[in-house]
Amino acid sequence: QVQLVESGGGLVEAGGSLRLSCAASGSSSSIIAMGWYRRAPGKERELVAQITIGLSPAYADSVKGRFTISRDNAKSTVYLQMNSLKPEDTAVYYCHVRSPLIAPVDYWGQGTQVTVSS
C-alpha cells in the first residue's frame, strides 16, 4: 500500500507559478512511476507529467516548456513546478503512483485545486 499526500495548489494570476508536491509513504520503495494528472471542469482526466523508472520524463504537449516534473527519491516525493500558468491550466491536479513492478497498482492522491485567473 502507498499513501499519498499532496500540497501546493492555490489561486494564481496568469503568467504566475506554482509548485505542487506529493509525498508517498508506505511501500514507497517499490514505486515504478510517479506523476500528475489533472481534470478540468467538464473534461476528462489527462496526464500532465510522469516520471517512470528507466525513462525520460513525459509531458503533455500543452505543458511542455512550462512545467517540470522532478522526484526526490530520498523523500519519496514528486514535484511539479508550473511556470507561465494559463487560465486553461485550471483544474484539480492529482498525484499518481504506480507500484510495484510485478502486478502494479495505481494509487491516487486526494487532489489539489489549481486556479489560474486571467
PDB file as gemmi writes it, atoms N, CA and C in Angstrom:
CRYST1    1.000    1.000    1.000  90.00  90.00  90.00 P 1                      
ATOM      1  N   GLN A   1       0.836  -1.191   0.000  1.00  0.00           N  
ATOM      2  CA  GLN A   1       0.000   0.000   0.000  1.00  0.00           C  
ATOM      3  C   GLN A   1       0.873   1.245   0.000  1.00  0.00           C  
ATOM      4  N   VAL A   2       0.419   2.236  -0.722  1.00  0.00           N  
ATOM      5  CA  VAL A   2       1.107   3.522  -0.780  1.00  0.00           C  
ATOM      6  C   VAL A   2       0.100   4.606  -0.427  1.00  0.00           C  
ATOM      7  N   GLN A   3       0.499   5.498   0.451  1.00  0.00           N  
ATOM      8  CA  GLN A   3      -0.337   6.646   0.786  1.00  0.00           C  
ATOM      9  C   GLN A   3       0.301   7.900   0.201  1.00  0.00           C  
ATOM     10  N   LEU A   4      -0.536   8.786  -0.305  1.00  0.00           N  
ATOM     11  CA  LEU A   4      -0.055   9.994  -0.967  1.00  0.00           C  
ATOM     12  C   LEU A   4      -0.647  11.222  -0.294  1.00  0.00           C  
ATOM     13  N   VAL A   5       0.196  12.224  -0.077  1.00  0.00           N  
ATOM     14  CA  VAL A   5      -0.247  13.500   0.473  1.00  0.00           C  
ATOM     15  C   VAL A   5       0.240  14.610  -0.439  1.00  0.00           C  
ATOM     16  N   GLU A   6      -0.714  15.346  -0.990  1.00  0.00           N  
ATOM     17  CA  GLU A   6      -0.408  16.419  -1.922  1.00  0.00           C  
ATOM     18  C   GLU A   6      -0.447  17.775  -1.218  1.00  0.00           C  
ATOM     19  N   SER A   7       0.276  18.717  -1.786  1.00  0.00           N  
ATOM     20  CA  SER A   7       0.215  20.093  -1.298  1.00  0.00           C  
ATOM     21  C   SER A   7       0.647  21.018  -2.414  1.00  0.00           C  
ATOM     22  N   GLY A   8       0.318  22.295  -2.267  1.00  0.00           N  
ATOM     23  CA  GLY A   8       0.850  23.302  -3.164  1.00  0.00           C  
ATOM     24  C   GLY A   8      -0.128  23.934  -4.128  1.00  0.00           C  
ATOM     25  N   GLY A   9      -1.361  23.512  -4.171  1.00  0.00           N  
ATOM     26  CA  GLY A   9      -2.312  24.151  -5.076  1.00  0.00           C  
ATOM     27  C   GLY A   9      -2.700  25.532  -4.581  1.00  0.00           C  
ATOM     28  N   GLY A  10      -3.502  26.223  -5.392  1.00  0.00           N  
ATOM     29  CA  GLY A  10      -3.958  27.541  -4.983  1.00  0.00           C  
ATOM     30  C   GLY A  10      -4.416  28.374  -6.152  1.00  0.00           C  
ATOM     31  N   LEU A  11      -4.547  29.660  -5.883  1.00  0.00           N  
ATOM     32  CA  LEU A  11      -5.000  30.633  -6.877  1.00  0.00           C  
ATOM     33  C   LEU A  11      -3.826  31.497  -7.302  1.00  0.00           C  
ATOM     34  N   VAL A  12      -3.658  31.649  -8.603  1.00  0.00           N  
ATOM     35  CA  VAL A  12      -2.548  32.444  -9.118  1.00  0.00           C  
ATOM     36  C   VAL A  12      -3.009  33.163 -10.374  1.00  0.00           C  
ATOM     37  N   GLU A  13      -2.408  34.292 -10.649  1.00  0.00           N  
ATOM     38  CA  GLU A  13      -2.729  35.025 -11.868  1.00  0.00           C  
ATOM     39  C   GLU A  13      -2.020  34.392 -13.062  1.00  0.00           C  
ATOM     40  N   ALA A  14      -2.580  34.609 -14.231  1.00  0.00           N  
ATOM     41  CA  ALA A  14      -1.957  34.117 -15.444  1.00  0.00           C  
ATOM     42  C   ALA A  14      -0.516  34.626 -15.544  1.00  0.00           C  
ATOM     43  N   GLY A  15       0.381  33.735 -15.945  1.00  0.00           N  
ATOM     44  CA  GLY A  15       1.790  34.075 -16.013  1.00  0.00           C  
ATOM     45  C   GLY A  15       2.557  33.743 -14.744  1.00  0.00           C  
ATOM     46  N   GLY A  16       1.842  33.412 -13.705  1.00  0.00           N  
ATOM     47  CA  GLY A  16       2.461  33.098 -12.428  1.00  0.00           C  
ATOM     48  C   GLY A  16       2.931  31.652 -12.341  1.00  0.00           C  
ATOM     49  N   SER A  17       3.404  31.298 -11.153  1.00  0.00           N  
ATOM     50  CA  SER A  17       3.970  29.965 -10.932  1.00  0.00           C  
ATOM     51  C   SER A  17       3.399  29.338  -9.663  1.00  0.00           C  
ATOM     52  N   LEU A  18       3.370  28.027  -9.681  1.00  0.00           N  
ATOM     53  CA  LEU A  18       3.022  27.234  -8.504  1.00  0.00           C  
ATOM     54  C   LEU A  18       3.866  25.972  -8.511  1.00  0.00           C  
ATOM     55  N   ARG A  19       4.067  25.424  -7.325  1.00  0.00           N  
ATOM     56  CA  ARG A  19       4.795  24.168  -7.210  1.00  0.00           C  
ATOM     57  C   ARG A  19       3.952  23.183  -6.411  1.00  0.00           C  
ATOM     58  N   LEU A  20       3.663  22.063  -7.022  1.00  0.00           N  
ATOM     59  CA  LEU A  20       2.929  21.003  -6.345  1.00  0.00           C  
ATOM     60  C   LEU A  20       3.906  19.972  -5.799  1.00  0.00           C  
ATOM     61  N   SER A  21       3.549  19.416  -4.641  1.00  0.00           N  
ATOM     62  CA  SER A  21       4.349  18.354  -4.039  1.00  0.00           C  
ATOM     63  C   SER A  21       3.452  17.172  -3.712  1.00  0.00           C  
ATOM     64  N   CYS A  22       4.022  15.983  -3.786  1.00  0.00           N  
ATOM     65  CA  CYS A  22       3.295  14.774  -3.436  1.00  0.00           C  
ATOM     66  C   CYS A  22       4.261  13.833  -2.728  1.00  0.00           C  
ATOM     67  N   ALA A  23       3.986  13.592  -1.463  1.00  0.00           N  
ATOM     68  CA  ALA A  23       4.846  12.719  -0.666  1.00  0.00           C  
ATOM     69  C   ALA A  23       4.198  11.355  -0.539  1.00  0.00           C  
ATOM     70  N   ALA A  24       4.972  10.328  -0.838  1.00  0.00           N  
ATOM     71  CA  ALA A  24       4.490   8.952  -0.758  1.00  0.00           C  
ATOM     72  C   ALA A  24       5.029   8.278   0.493  1.00  0.00           C  
ATOM     73  N   SER A  25       4.198   7.492   1.117  1.00  0.00           N  
ATOM     74  CA  SER A  25       4.623   6.699   2.276  1.00  0.00           C  
ATOM     75  C   SER A  25       4.043   5.291   2.141  1.00  0.00           C  
ATOM     76  N   GLY A  26       4.495   4.426   3.011  1.00  0.00           N  
ATOM     77  CA  GLY A  26       4.072   3.034   2.906  1.00  0.00           C  
ATOM     78  C   GLY A  26       5.103   2.273   2.094  1.00  0.00           C  
ATOM     79  N   SER A  27       4.655   1.538   1.097  1.00  0.00           N  
ATOM     80  CA  SER A  27       5.567   0.738   0.262  1.00  0.00           C  
ATOM     81  C   SER A  27       6.161   1.595  -0.850  1.00  0.00           C  
ATOM     82  N   SER A  28       6.721   2.749  -0.453  1.00  0.00           N  
ATOM     83  CA  SER A  28       7.197   3.707  -1.450  1.00  0.00           C  
ATOM     84  C   SER A  28       8.470   3.265  -2.146  1.00  0.00           C  
ATOM     85  N   SER A  29       9.209   2.315  -1.574  1.00  0.00           N  
ATOM     86  CA  SER A  29      10.457   1.892  -2.200  1.00  0.00           C  
ATOM     87  C   SER A  29      10.215   1.080  -3.465  1.00  0.00           C  
ATOM     88  N   SER A  30       9.009   0.606  -3.682  1.00  0.00           N  
ATOM     89  CA  SER A  30       8.708  -0.217  -4.854  1.00  0.00           C  
ATOM     90  C   SER A  30       8.002   0.570  -5.961  1.00  0.00           C  
ATOM     91  N   ILE A  31       8.014   1.880  -5.839  1.00  0.00           N  
ATOM     92  CA  ILE A  31       7.338   2.723  -6.837  1.00  0.00           C  
ATOM     93  C   ILE A  31       8.085   2.681  -8.163  1.00  0.00           C  
ATOM     94  N   ILE A  32       7.356   2.479  -9.244  1.00  0.00           N  
ATOM     95  CA  ILE A  32       7.978   2.450 -10.565  1.00  0.00           C  
ATOM     96  C   ILE A  32       7.642   3.689 -11.384  1.00  0.00           C  
ATOM     97  N   ALA A  33       6.606   4.410 -11.005  1.00  0.00           N  
ATOM     98  CA  ALA A  33       6.237   5.626 -11.736  1.00  0.00           C  
ATOM     99  C   ALA A  33       5.534   6.580 -10.782  1.00  0.00           C  
ATOM    100  N   MET A  34       5.832   7.862 -10.944  1.00  0.00           N  
ATOM    101  CA  MET A  34       5.168   8.920 -10.182  1.00  0.00           C  
ATOM    102  C   MET A  34       4.817  10.026 -11.158  1.00  0.00           C  
ATOM    103  N   GLY A  35       3.671  10.631 -10.968  1.00  0.00           N  
ATOM    104  CA  GLY A  35       3.317  11.691 -11.891  1.00  0.00           C  
ATOM    105  C   GLY A  35       2.102  12.472 -11.442  1.00  0.00           C  
ATOM    106  N   TRP A  36       1.635  13.313 -12.345  1.00  0.00           N  
ATOM    107  CA  TRP A  36       0.494  14.189 -12.087  1.00  0.00           C  
ATOM    108  C   TRP A  36      -0.500  14.095 -13.242  1.00  0.00           C  
ATOM    109  N   TYR A  37      -1.747  14.021 -12.875  1.00  0.00           N  
ATOM    110  CA  TYR A  37      -2.861  14.122 -13.808  1.00  0.00           C  
ATOM    111  C   TYR A  37      -3.689  15.329 -13.401  1.00  0.00           C  
ATOM    112  N   ARG A  38      -4.562  15.757 -14.287  1.00  0.00           N  
ATOM    113  CA  ARG A  38      -5.487  16.836 -13.930  1.00  0.00           C  
ATOM    114  C   ARG A  38      -6.834  16.620 -14.594  1.00  0.00           C  
ATOM    115  N   ARG A  39      -7.848  17.179 -13.952  1.00  0.00           N  
ATOM    116  CA  ARG A  39      -9.198  17.134 -14.518  1.00  0.00           C  
ATOM    117  C   ARG A  39      -9.773  18.531 -14.431  1.00  0.00           C  
ATOM    118  N   ALA A  40     -10.020  19.105 -15.593  1.00  0.00           N  
ATOM    119  CA  ALA A  40     -10.657  20.412 -15.666  1.00  0.00           C  
ATOM    120  C   ALA A  40     -12.173  20.236 -15.696  1.00  0.00           C  
ATOM    121  N   PRO A  41     -12.926  21.243 -15.307  1.00  0.00           N  
ATOM    122  CA  PRO A  41     -14.384  21.131 -15.319  1.00  0.00           C  
ATOM    123  C   PRO A  41     -14.910  20.729 -16.692  1.00  0.00           C  
ATOM    124  N   GLY A  42     -15.720  19.674 -16.712  1.00  0.00           N  
ATOM    125  CA  GLY A  42     -16.327  19.234 -17.959  1.00  0.00           C  
ATOM    126  C   GLY A  42     -15.403  18.465 -18.885  1.00  0.00           C  
ATOM    127  N   LYS A  43     -14.199  18.150 -18.411  1.00  0.00           N  
ATOM    128  CA  LYS A  43     -13.245  17.449 -19.270  1.00  0.00           C  
ATOM    129  C   LYS A  43     -12.805  16.136 -18.645  1.00  0.00           C  
ATOM    130  N   GLU A  44     -12.208  15.293 -19.473  1.00  0.00           N  
ATOM    131  CA  GLU A  44     -11.663  14.032 -18.994  1.00  0.00           C  
ATOM    132  C   GLU A  44     -10.364  14.278 -18.234  1.00  0.00           C  
ATOM    133  N   ARG A  45     -10.033  13.350 -17.358  1.00  0.00           N  
ATOM    134  CA  ARG A  45      -8.745  13.428 -16.684  1.00  0.00           C  
ATOM    135  C   ARG A  45      -7.632  13.194 -17.707  1.00  0.00           C  
ATOM    136  N   GLU A  46      -6.562  13.953 -17.602  1.00  0.00           N  
ATOM    137  CA  GLU A  46      -5.464  13.823 -18.554  1.00  0.00           C  
ATOM    138  C   GLU A  46      -4.127  13.793 -17.827  1.00  0.00           C  
ATOM    139  N   LEU A  47      -3.185  13.108 -18.442  1.00  0.00           N  
ATOM    140  CA  LEU A  47      -1.830  13.078 -17.919  1.00  0.00           C  
ATOM    141  C   LEU A  47      -1.173  14.432 -18.134  1.00  0.00           C  
ATOM    142  N   VAL A  48      -0.536  14.931 -17.088  1.00  0.00           N  
ATOM    143  CA  VAL A  48       0.208  16.186 -17.192  1.00  0.00           C  
ATOM    144  C   VAL A  48       1.697  15.891 -17.348  1.00  0.00           C  
ATOM    145  N   ALA A  49       2.237  15.099 -16.434  1.00  0.00           N  
ATOM    146  CA  ALA A  49       3.654  14.757 -16.462  1.00  0.00           C  
ATOM    147  C   ALA A  49       3.884  13.501 -15.636  1.00  0.00           C  
ATOM    148  N   GLN A  50       4.905  12.737 -16.038  1.00  0.00           N  
ATOM    149  CA  GLN A  50       5.166  11.483 -15.345  1.00  0.00           C  
ATOM    150  C   GLN A  50       6.636  11.130 -15.418  1.00  0.00           C  
ATOM    151  N   ILE A  51       7.147  10.582 -14.323  1.00  0.00           N  
ATOM    152  CA  ILE A  51       8.496  10.033 -14.282  1.00  0.00           C  
ATOM    153  C   ILE A  51       8.374   8.541 -14.058  1.00  0.00           C  
ATOM    154  N   THR A  52       8.940   7.759 -14.977  1.00  0.00           N  
ATOM    155  CA  THR A  52       8.939   6.298 -14.870  1.00  0.00           C  
ATOM    156  C   THR A  52      10.387   5.824 -14.793  1.00  0.00           C  
ATOM    157  N   ILE A  53      10.624   4.863 -13.938  1.00  0.00           N  
ATOM    158  CA  ILE A  53      11.988   4.340 -13.781  1.00  0.00           C  
ATOM    159  C   ILE A  53      12.533   3.911 -15.138  1.00  0.00           C  
ATOM    160  N   GLY A  54      13.740   4.401 -15.456  1.00  0.00           N  
ATOM    161  CA  GLY A  54      14.401   3.998 -16.695  1.00  0.00           C  
ATOM    162  C   GLY A  54      13.999   4.786 -17.911  1.00  0.00           C  
ATOM    163  N   LEU A  55      13.060   5.725 -17.761  1.00  0.00           N  
ATOM    164  CA  LEU A  55      12.602   6.505 -18.901  1.00  0.00           C  
ATOM    165  C   LEU A  55      12.768   7.995 -18.630  1.00  0.00           C  
ATOM    166  N   SER A  56      12.794   8.769 -19.704  1.00  0.00           N  
ATOM    167  CA  SER A  56      12.817  10.221 -19.555  1.00  0.00           C  
ATOM    168  C   SER A  56      11.438  10.703 -19.118  1.00  0.00           C  
ATOM    169  N   PRO A  57      11.379  11.819 -18.424  1.00  0.00           N  
ATOM    170  CA  PRO A  57      10.071  12.361 -18.035  1.00  0.00           C  
ATOM    171  C   PRO A  57       9.188  12.603 -19.253  1.00  0.00           C  
ATOM    172  N   ALA A  58       7.909  12.371 -19.078  1.00  0.00           N  
ATOM    173  CA  ALA A  58       6.949  12.585 -20.154  1.00  0.00           C  
ATOM    174  C   ALA A  58       6.009  13.716 -19.780  1.00  0.00           C  
ATOM    175  N   TYR A  59       5.666  14.524 -20.776  1.00  0.00           N  
ATOM    176  CA  TYR A  59       4.803  15.686 -20.541  1.00  0.00           C  
ATOM    177  C   TYR A  59       3.685  15.732 -21.579  1.00  0.00           C  
ATOM    178  N   ALA A  60       2.549  16.268 -21.164  1.00  0.00           N  
ATOM    179  CA  ALA A  60       1.507  16.587 -22.125  1.00  0.00           C  
ATOM    180  C   ALA A  60       2.011  17.719 -23.011  1.00  0.00           C  
ATOM    181  N   ASP A  61       1.625  17.705 -24.264  1.00  0.00           N  
ATOM    182  CA  ASP A  61       2.075  18.739 -25.195  1.00  0.00           C  
ATOM    183  C   ASP A  61       1.711  20.126 -24.695  1.00  0.00           C  
ATOM    184  N   SER A  62       0.588  20.244 -24.039  1.00  0.00           N  
ATOM    185  CA  SER A  62       0.094  21.554 -23.607  1.00  0.00           C  
ATOM    186  C   SER A  62       0.937  22.175 -22.500  1.00  0.00           C  
ATOM    187  N   VAL A  63       1.779  21.390 -21.839  1.00  0.00           N  
ATOM    188  CA  VAL A  63       2.574  21.940 -20.732  1.00  0.00           C  
ATOM    189  C   VAL A  63       4.076  21.905 -21.005  1.00  0.00           C  
ATOM    190  N   LYS A  64       4.485  21.332 -22.109  1.00  0.00           N  
ATOM    191  CA  LYS A  64       5.916  21.249 -22.424  1.00  0.00           C  
ATOM    192  C   LYS A  64       6.521  22.645 -22.458  1.00  0.00           C  
ATOM    193  N   GLY A  65       7.676  22.763 -21.836  1.00  0.00           N  
ATOM    194  CA  GLY A  65       8.366  24.040 -21.787  1.00  0.00           C  
ATOM    195  C   GLY A  65       7.912  24.945 -20.658  1.00  0.00           C  
ATOM    196  N   ARG A  66       6.817  24.598 -20.006  1.00  0.00           N  
ATOM    197  CA  ARG A  66       6.302  25.419 -18.900  1.00  0.00           C  
ATOM    198  C   ARG A  66       6.331  24.667 -17.568  1.00  0.00           C  
ATOM    199  N   PHE A  67       6.078  23.376 -17.605  1.00  0.00           N  
ATOM    200  CA  PHE A  67       6.040  22.565 -16.393  1.00  0.00           C  
ATOM    201  C   PHE A  67       7.274  21.662 -16.335  1.00  0.00           C  
ATOM    202  N   THR A  68       7.738  21.405 -15.121  1.00  0.00           N  
ATOM    203  CA  THR A  68       8.863  20.498 -14.911  1.00  0.00           C  
ATOM    204  C   THR A  68       8.538  19.548 -13.777  1.00  0.00           C  
ATOM    205  N   ILE A  69       8.671  18.261 -14.040  1.00  0.00           N  
ATOM    206  CA  ILE A  69       8.459  17.254 -13.005  1.00  0.00           C  
ATOM    207  C   ILE A  69       9.807  16.787 -12.490  1.00  0.00           C  
ATOM    208  N   SER A  70       9.875  16.565 -11.179  1.00  0.00           N  
ATOM    209  CA  SER A  70      11.105  16.060 -10.586  1.00  0.00           C  
ATOM    210  C   SER A  70      10.755  15.153  -9.418  1.00  0.00           C  
ATOM    211  N   ARG A  71      11.722  14.359  -9.026  1.00  0.00           N  
ATOM    212  CA  ARG A  71      11.475  13.381  -7.963  1.00  0.00           C  
ATOM    213  C   ARG A  71      12.650  13.359  -7.015  1.00  0.00           C  
ATOM    214  N   ASP A  72      12.363  13.383  -5.740  1.00  0.00           N  
ATOM    215  CA  ASP A  72      13.368  13.231  -4.692  1.00  0.00           C  
ATOM    216  C   ASP A  72      13.198  11.831  -4.122  1.00  0.00           C  
ATOM    217  N   ASN A  73      14.085  10.927  -4.542  1.00  0.00           N  
ATOM    218  CA  ASN A  73      13.935   9.528  -4.121  1.00  0.00           C  
ATOM    219  C   ASN A  73      14.116   9.365  -2.619  1.00  0.00           C  
ATOM    220  N   ALA A  74      14.994  10.155  -2.043  1.00  0.00           N  
ATOM    221  CA  ALA A  74      15.253  10.038  -0.605  1.00  0.00           C  
ATOM    222  C   ALA A  74      14.002  10.382   0.202  1.00  0.00           C  
ATOM    223  N   LYS A  75      13.195  11.301  -0.325  1.00  0.00           N  
ATOM    224  CA  LYS A  75      11.975  11.718   0.370  1.00  0.00           C  
ATOM    225  C   LYS A  75      10.724  11.065  -0.209  1.00  0.00           C  
ATOM    226  N   SER A  76      10.893  10.234  -1.241  1.00  0.00           N  
ATOM    227  CA  SER A  76       9.744   9.622  -1.927  1.00  0.00           C  
ATOM    228  C   SER A  76       8.714  10.682  -2.291  1.00  0.00           C  
ATOM    229  N   THR A  77       9.203  11.758  -2.839  1.00  0.00           N  
ATOM    230  CA  THR A  77       8.346  12.898  -3.161  1.00  0.00           C  
ATOM    231  C   THR A  77       8.520  13.282  -4.628  1.00  0.00           C  
ATOM    232  N   VAL A  78       7.401  13.606  -5.247  1.00  0.00           N  
ATOM    233  CA  VAL A  78       7.439  14.093  -6.622  1.00  0.00           C  
ATOM    234  C   VAL A  78       6.916  15.531  -6.626  1.00  0.00           C  
ATOM    235  N   TYR A  79       7.537  16.348  -7.452  1.00  0.00           N  
ATOM    236  CA  TYR A  79       7.195  17.760  -7.539  1.00  0.00           C  
ATOM    237  C   TYR A  79       6.756  18.092  -8.964  1.00  0.00           C  
ATOM    238  N   LEU A  80       5.916  19.095  -9.058  1.00  0.00           N  
ATOM    239  CA  LEU A  80       5.544  19.641 -10.355  1.00  0.00           C  
ATOM    240  C   LEU A  80       5.694  21.156 -10.280  1.00  0.00           C  
ATOM    241  N   GLN A  81       6.726  21.657 -10.914  1.00  0.00           N  
ATOM    242  CA  GLN A  81       6.936  23.103 -10.994  1.00  0.00           C  
ATOM    243  C   GLN A  81       6.177  23.616 -12.205  1.00  0.00           C  
ATOM    244  N   MET A  82       5.252  24.515 -11.966  1.00  0.00           N  
ATOM    245  CA  MET A  82       4.396  25.032 -13.033  1.00  0.00           C  
ATOM    246  C   MET A  82       4.673  26.516 -13.211  1.00  0.00           C  
ATOM    247  N   ASN A  83       5.212  26.875 -14.358  1.00  0.00           N  
ATOM    248  CA  ASN A  83       5.521  28.258 -14.684  1.00  0.00           C  
ATOM    249  C   ASN A  83       4.651  28.731 -15.848  1.00  0.00           C  
ATOM    250  N   SER A  84       4.597  30.034 -16.018  1.00  0.00           N  
ATOM    251  CA  SER A  84       3.823  30.628 -17.118  1.00  0.00           C  
ATOM    252  C   SER A  84       2.416  30.040 -17.175  1.00  0.00           C  
ATOM    253  N   LEU A  85       1.784  29.998 -16.042  1.00  0.00           N  
ATOM    254  CA  LEU A  85       0.459  29.378 -15.960  1.00  0.00           C  
ATOM    255  C   LEU A  85      -0.564  30.143 -16.780  1.00  0.00           C  
ATOM    256  N   LYS A  86      -1.482  29.370 -17.348  1.00  0.00           N  
ATOM    257  CA  LYS A  86      -2.547  29.918 -18.183  1.00  0.00           C  
ATOM    258  C   LYS A  86      -3.908  29.566 -17.559  1.00  0.00           C  
ATOM    259  N   PRO A  87      -4.933  30.341 -17.868  1.00  0.00           N  
ATOM    260  CA  PRO A  87      -6.269  30.003 -17.337  1.00  0.00           C  
ATOM    261  C   PRO A  87      -6.696  28.582 -17.690  1.00  0.00           C  
ATOM    262  N   GLU A  88      -6.266  28.082 -18.836  1.00  0.00           N  
ATOM    263  CA  GLU A  88      -6.644  26.723 -19.230  1.00  0.00           C  
ATOM    264  C   GLU A  88      -5.930  25.646 -18.420  1.00  0.00           C  
ATOM    265  N   ASP A  89      -5.000  26.039 -17.566  1.00  0.00           N  
ATOM    266  CA  ASP A  89      -4.375  25.085 -16.644  1.00  0.00           C  
ATOM    267  C   ASP A  89      -5.231  24.873 -15.396  1.00  0.00           C  
ATOM    268  N   THR A  90      -6.278  25.644 -15.263  1.00  0.00           N  
ATOM    269  CA  THR A  90      -7.166  25.493 -14.112  1.00  0.00           C  
ATOM    270  C   THR A  90      -7.776  24.104 -14.086  1.00  0.00           C  
ATOM    271  N   ALA A  91      -7.593  23.407 -12.960  1.00  0.00           N  
ATOM    272  CA  ALA A  91      -8.060  22.025 -12.837  1.00  0.00           C  
ATOM    273  C   ALA A  91      -7.769  21.532 -11.428  1.00  0.00           C  
ATOM    274  N   VAL A  92      -8.295  20.364 -11.131  1.00  0.00           N  
ATOM    275  CA  VAL A  92      -7.868  19.640  -9.947  1.00  0.00           C  
ATOM    276  C   VAL A  92      -6.727  18.731 -10.380  1.00  0.00           C  
ATOM    277  N   TYR A  93      -5.611  18.852  -9.695  1.00  0.00           N  
ATOM    278  CA  TYR A  93      -4.423  18.079 -10.024  1.00  0.00           C  
ATOM    279  C   TYR A  93      -4.300  16.904  -9.052  1.00  0.00           C  
ATOM    280  N   TYR A  94      -4.067  15.729  -9.615  1.00  0.00           N  
ATOM    281  CA  TYR A  94      -3.984  14.509  -8.828  1.00  0.00           C  
ATOM    282  C   TYR A  94      -2.597  13.879  -8.954  1.00  0.00           C  
ATOM    283  N   CYS A  95      -2.033  13.569  -7.834  1.00  0.00           N  
ATOM    284  CA  CYS A  95      -0.792  12.803  -7.819  1.00  0.00           C  
ATOM    285  C   CYS A  95      -1.118  11.347  -8.129  1.00  0.00           C  
ATOM    286  N   HIS A  96      -0.253  10.722  -8.903  1.00  0.00           N  
ATOM    287  CA  HIS A  96      -0.441   9.320  -9.278  1.00  0.00           C  
ATOM    288  C   HIS A  96       0.857   8.554  -9.058  1.00  0.00           C  
ATOM    289  N   VAL A  97       0.701   7.369  -8.510  1.00  0.00           N  
ATOM    290  CA  VAL A  97       1.855   6.488  -8.282  1.00  0.00           C  
ATOM    291  C   VAL A  97       1.480   5.090  -8.752  1.00  0.00           C  
ATOM    292  N   ARG A  98       2.426   4.424  -9.375  1.00  0.00           N  
ATOM    293  CA  ARG A  98       2.230   3.028  -9.773  1.00  0.00           C  
ATOM    294  C   ARG A  98       3.289   2.179  -9.071  1.00  0.00           C  
ATOM    295  N   SER A  99       2.824   1.128  -8.436  1.00  0.00           N  
ATOM    296  CA  SER A  99       3.712   0.264  -7.649  1.00  0.00           C  
ATOM    297  C   SER A  99       3.003  -1.054  -7.402  1.00  0.00           C  
ATOM    298  N   PRO A 100       3.747  -2.175  -7.280  1.00  0.00           N  
ATOM    299  CA  PRO A 100       5.160  -2.386  -7.607  1.00  0.00           C  
ATOM    300  C   PRO A 100       5.332  -2.800  -9.066  1.00  0.00           C  
ATOM    301  N   LEU A 101       6.502  -3.282  -9.435  1.00  0.00           N  
ATOM    302  CA  LEU A 101       6.764  -3.669 -10.811  1.00  0.00           C  
ATOM    303  C   LEU A 101       5.924  -4.879 -11.227  1.00  0.00           C  
ATOM    304  N   ILE A 102       5.818  -5.863 -10.331  1.00  0.00           N  
ATOM    305  CA  ILE A 102       5.026  -7.064 -10.606  1.00  0.00           C  
ATOM    306  C   ILE A 102       3.603  -6.823 -10.116  1.00  0.00           C  
ATOM    307  N   ALA A 103       2.630  -6.998 -10.993  1.00  0.00           N  
ATOM    308  CA  ALA A 103       1.211  -6.761 -10.675  1.00  0.00           C  
ATOM    309  C   ALA A 103       1.012  -5.360 -10.129  1.00  0.00           C  
ATOM    310  N   PRO A 104       1.347  -4.322 -10.903  1.00  0.00           N  
ATOM    311  CA  PRO A 104       1.285  -2.950 -10.400  1.00  0.00           C  
ATOM    312  C   PRO A 104      -0.134  -2.491 -10.083  1.00  0.00           C  
ATOM    313  N   VAL A 105      -0.201  -1.598  -9.125  1.00  0.00           N  
ATOM    314  CA  VAL A 105      -1.450  -0.980  -8.685  1.00  0.00           C  
ATOM    315  C   VAL A 105      -1.302   0.529  -8.822  1.00  0.00           C  
ATOM    316  N   ASP A 106      -2.364   1.185  -9.233  1.00  0.00           N  
ATOM    317  CA  ASP A 106      -2.364   2.640  -9.337  1.00  0.00           C  
ATOM    318  C   ASP A 106      -2.922   3.247  -8.048  1.00  0.00           C  
ATOM    319  N   TYR A 107      -2.187   4.220  -7.519  1.00  0.00           N  
ATOM    320  CA  TYR A 107      -2.612   4.947  -6.330  1.00  0.00           C  
ATOM    321  C   TYR A 107      -2.813   6.410  -6.700  1.00  0.00           C  
ATOM    322  N   TRP A 108      -3.791   7.037  -6.041  1.00  0.00           N  
ATOM    323  CA  TRP A 108      -4.122   8.429  -6.351  1.00  0.00           C  
ATOM    324  C   TRP A 108      -4.160   9.276  -5.096  1.00  0.00           C  
ATOM    325  N   GLY A 109      -3.691  10.516  -5.243  1.00  0.00           N  
ATOM    326  CA  GLY A 109      -3.829  11.474  -4.167  1.00  0.00           C  
ATOM    327  C   GLY A 109      -5.246  12.021  -4.119  1.00  0.00           C  
ATOM    328  N   GLN A 110      -5.500  12.866  -3.127  1.00  0.00           N  
ATOM    329  CA  GLN A 110      -6.849  13.384  -2.918  1.00  0.00           C  
ATOM    330  C   GLN A 110      -7.192  14.511  -3.881  1.00  0.00           C  
ATOM    331  N   GLY A 111      -6.194  15.050  -4.547  1.00  0.00           N  
ATOM    332  CA  GLY A 111      -6.414  16.136  -5.490  1.00  0.00           C  
ATOM    333  C   GLY A 111      -6.188  17.487  -4.844  1.00  0.00           C  
ATOM    334  N   THR A 112      -5.623  18.390  -5.618  1.00  0.00           N  
ATOM    335  CA  THR A 112      -5.407  19.756  -5.144  1.00  0.00           C  
ATOM    336  C   THR A 112      -5.842  20.718  -6.259  1.00  0.00           C  
ATOM    337  N   GLN A 113      -6.587  21.740  -5.879  1.00  0.00           N  
ATOM    338  CA  GLN A 113      -7.146  22.668  -6.855  1.00  0.00           C  
ATOM    339  C   GLN A 113      -6.106  23.696  -7.277  1.00  0.00           C  
ATOM    340  N   VAL A 114      -5.970  23.873  -8.574  1.00  0.00           N  
ATOM    341  CA  VAL A 114      -5.152  24.941  -9.138  1.00  0.00           C  
ATOM    342  C   VAL A 114      -6.082  25.825  -9.965  1.00  0.00           C  
ATOM    343  N   THR A 115      -6.125  27.104  -9.627  1.00  0.00           N  
ATOM    344  CA  THR A 115      -6.968  28.052 -10.342  1.00  0.00           C  
ATOM    345  C   THR A 115      -6.100  29.190 -10.851  1.00  0.00           C  
ATOM    346  N   VAL A 116      -6.162  29.421 -12.156  1.00  0.00           N  
ATOM    347  CA  VAL A 116      -5.378  30.472 -12.780  1.00  0.00           C  
ATOM    348  C   VAL A 116      -6.347  31.531 -13.306  1.00  0.00           C  
ATOM    349  N   SER A 117      -6.225  32.723 -12.783  1.00  0.00           N  
ATOM    350  CA  SER A 117      -7.125  33.802 -13.186  1.00  0.00           C  
ATOM    351  C   SER A 117      -6.518  34.589 -14.343  1.00  0.00           C  
ATOM    352  N   SER A 118      -7.382  35.086 -15.191  1.00  0.00           N  
ATOM    353  CA  SER A 118      -6.912  35.843 -16.363  1.00  0.00           C  
ATOM    354  C   SER A 118      -6.800  37.320 -16.068  1.00  0.00           C  
TER     355      SER A 118                                                      
END                                                                             
